[in-house]
């Protein structure tokens, strides 16, 4: 990968981005950090296939090329455009650590039994020589035959002669669980509002605190006196 020494630093690096140049830095390997720059379009095109686990040779900053891994990529929060890249120098004779993405393959039979998959992680950390770091690790979902089946870090398949997974063996990777549907009970306020004002069923006592229903007037009984301040009913005209 072609890079070159960068002389534009700090906030002035924005002028590089406007010209299609990606600023970056190379660090580690028992040497001082070195600002670099590279073609933004070429890097983004390559990064789609490299990821962060492909060993690169940085050409243009000394000797026959500097072996390095991509240790960090900064993107614009809105556009997703790459703003900066960090490279870490590595030795081809010394083991190093890297995060390797997991690639989930196959279909879990547990899904046909009504289960759903819960993914606990999307990558694991490994230790290996830079040239032996896998690009990805496959996870076979067909092993999840029933609900409650799970795959742990200890179940991942790698070439143990060259790669060691650093994460805890008992750490969960993915699990098939029951799909729960909870009943939604009516809110207490809504239930109280529904109960308030509802007429009691015949033969049942009214709710505590509720006003009793008015009893029907007995046949032949005098009409009830009007409330205080209410107009008196009109008198019936006498027949002559």
C-alpha positions in Angstrom: 0.0 0.0 0.0 1.4 3.4 -1.1 1.8 6.0 1.7 4.0 9.1 2.1 5.2 11.3 4.9 2.7 13.9 6.0 3.7 17.5 6.8 0.2 19.0 7.2 -0.8 18.3 10.8 -3.7 19.1 13.3 -6.8 21.0 12.1 -5.0 21.8 8.8 -5.6 18.2 7.8 -9.0 19.1 6.7 -7.4 20.7 3.6 -6.0 17.3 2.7 -9.4 15.6 2.9 -10.9 18.2 0.5 -8.2 17.2 -2.0 -9.0 13.4 -1.6 -6.1 12.7 0.7 -6.6 10.6 3.8 -4.4 11.6 6.9 -3.1 8.9 9.2 -0.4 7.8 11.6 1.9 4.8 12.0 3.0 3.9 15.5 4.4 1.0 17.5 7.2 -1.4 16.7 9.7 0.2 19.1 9.8 3.4 16.9 8.3 6.9 17.1 4.9 7.7 15.7 5.0 8.9 12.1 2.3 11.0 10.4 1.5 9.7 6.9 -1.1 10.3 4.2 -2.5 8.1 1.4 -5.1 8.3 -1.4 -8.5 8.3 0.3 -10.4 6.6 -2.5 -7.8 3.8 -2.9 -7.7 3.2 0.8 -11.5 2.9 1.2 -11.8 0.6 -1.8 -9.1 -1.7 -0.3 -10.4 -1.5 3.3 -13.7 -3.1 2.2 -11.8 -6.3 1.6 -8.9 -6.0 4.0 -10.8 -5.3 7.2 -8.5 -4.8 10.2 -6.9 -8.2 10.2 -5.0 -8.2 6.8 -1.2 -7.7 7.1 -0.2 -4.7 4.9 3.1 -3.5 3.7 3.3 0.3 3.8 5.5 1.4 0.9 7.1 4.9 0.8 8.2 5.5 4.3 11.4 3.5 4.4 13.2 0.4 3.3 11.4 -2.4 1.6 8.1 -1.6 3.2 6.8 -1.5 6.7 4.6 -4.4 7.8 1.5 -3.0 9.6 -2.0 -3.7 10.7 -4.9 -1.3 10.6 -5.6 -0.6 14.3 -8.3 2.1 14.0 -10.4 4.0 11.4 -12.3 7.2 12.3 -15.4 8.1 10.3 -17.7 11.1 10.0 -20.7 10.5 12.3 -23.2 11.6 9.6 -21.7 10.8 6.2 -19.6 7.7 7.2 -16.7 9.1 5.3 -13.3 7.9 6.5 -11.5 10.8 8.2 -8.3 9.2 9.7 -6.6 5.9 9.8 -4.1 4.4 12.4 -1.6 1.8 11.4 0.4 -0.3 13.9 3.8 -1.6 13.0 4.3 -5.3 13.6 7.1 -7.8 13.5 6.7 -10.9 11.3 8.5 -12.9 14.0 6.5 -11.7 17.1 3.0 -12.7 18.0 0.5 -9.9 18.3 -3.2 -9.4 19.2 -6.1 -8.5 16.9 -9.9 -8.5 16.9 -11.2 -10.9 14.4 -14.9 -10.6 13.2 -17.2 -13.6 13.4 -19.1 -14.8 10.3 -22.4 -16.5 11.1 -23.2 -19.2 8.6 -26.1 -21.7 8.2 -29.6 -21.7 9.6 -30.4 -22.7 13.2 -33.0 -25.5 13.4 -34.1 -23.9 16.7 -35.8 -21.1 14.7 -38.4 -23.6 13.3 -39.3 -24.4 16.9 -40.2 -20.7 17.6 -36.9 -19.7 19.0 -34.9 -16.5 18.2 -31.2 -16.0 18.2 -29.4 -13.7 20.7 -25.9 -12.6 19.5 -23.6 -11.8 22.5 -20.6 -10.8 20.4 -19.6 -10.1 16.8 -15.8 -10.6 17.2 -13.2 -12.3 19.3 -9.6 -11.3 20.2 -6.8 -13.6 19.1 -3.1 -13.9 19.4 -1.0 -14.9 16.4 1.9 -13.9 14.1 0.7 -11.1 11.9 0.7 -13.2 8.8 -1.4 -15.9 10.5 -4.3 -13.8 11.8 -7.5 -15.1 10.2 -9.6 -12.7 8.1 -12.7 -14.0 9.9 -13.9 -16.9 12.0 -17.0 -18.9 10.9 -19.7 -19.7 13.4 -21.9 -22.7 12.3 -25.5 -21.9 13.4 -26.8 -25.3 12.4 -25.5 -26.6 15.7 -28.3 -24.7 17.5 -30.9 -27.5 17.1 -33.2 -26.7 20.0 -34.2 -23.7 22.1 -31.6 -23.0 24.8 -28.8 -24.4 22.7 -25.8 -22.1 22.7 -22.3 -21.6 21.1 -19.5 -20.4 23.3 -16.0 -19.2 22.5 -14.7 -22.7 23.3 -16.7 -24.0 20.4 -15.1 -21.8 17.8 -12.9 -23.6 15.3 -9.5 -22.1 14.5 -6.1 -23.5 13.7 -4.8 -23.9 17.2 -1.2 -24.5 15.9 -1.0 -20.8 14.8 -3.9 -19.0 16.5 -4.9 -18.7 20.1 -8.3 -17.1 21.1 -7.7 -14.8 24.0 -11.3 -14.4 25.1 -12.7 -16.5 28.0 -13.7 -20.0 26.7 -17.0 -19.8 28.6 -17.9 -16.5 27.0 -21.2 -16.7 25.1 -21.2 -16.1 21.3 -24.8 -16.9 20.3 -27.8 -18.6 21.9 -31.3 -19.7 20.8 -34.0 -18.5 23.3 -37.8 -18.6 23.6 -39.7 -15.8 21.9 -41.8 -14.4 24.8 -45.0 -12.4 24.2 -46.1 -10.7 27.3 -49.8 -9.8 27.9 -50.3 -6.0 28.4 -52.6 -5.5 31.4 -54.8 -2.4 31.4 -53.3 0.5 33.3 -54.7 0.9 36.9 -56.0 4.4 36.0 -57.9 3.1 33.0 -59.3 0.2 34.9 -60.5 2.5 37.7 -62.1 4.9 35.1 -63.9 2.0 33.5 -65.2 0.8 36.8 -66.4 4.3 37.9 -69.9 5.0 36.8 -70.6 1.4 35.7 -74.1 0.4 36.8 -74.1 -2.4 39.4 -75.5 -5.7 38.2 -79.0 -6.4 39.5 -78.8 -8.0 42.9 -75.3 -6.6 43.6 -74.5 -3.9 46.1 -73.1 -0.7 44.7 -69.4 0.0 45.0 -68.1 1.5 48.2 -68.5 5.3 48.1 -70.9 5.2 45.1 -74.2 7.0 45.4 -77.1 4.6 45.6 -79.4 4.5 42.6 -82.7 6.3 43.1 -85.6 3.9 44.1 -88.7 3.9 41.8 -91.6 5.8 43.3 -94.4 3.7 44.8 -97.7 3.6 43.0 -99.9 6.5 44.2 -97.2 8.1 46.3 -96.8 11.8 46.4 -94.1 13.2 44.1 -90.8 14.1 45.7 -90.4 17.7 46.9 -88.4 19.8 44.5 -84.9 20.7 45.5 -84.3 23.9 47.3 -84.3 26.8 44.9 -85.8 24.8 42.0 -88.9 26.3 40.3 -92.2 24.8 41.4 -94.0 22.6 38.9 -96.8 24.2 37.0 -100.3 23.5 38.5 -102.7 21.5 36.3 -105.7 23.4 35.0 -109.0 22.4 36.7 -111.7 21.0 34.6 -114.9 23.1 34.6 
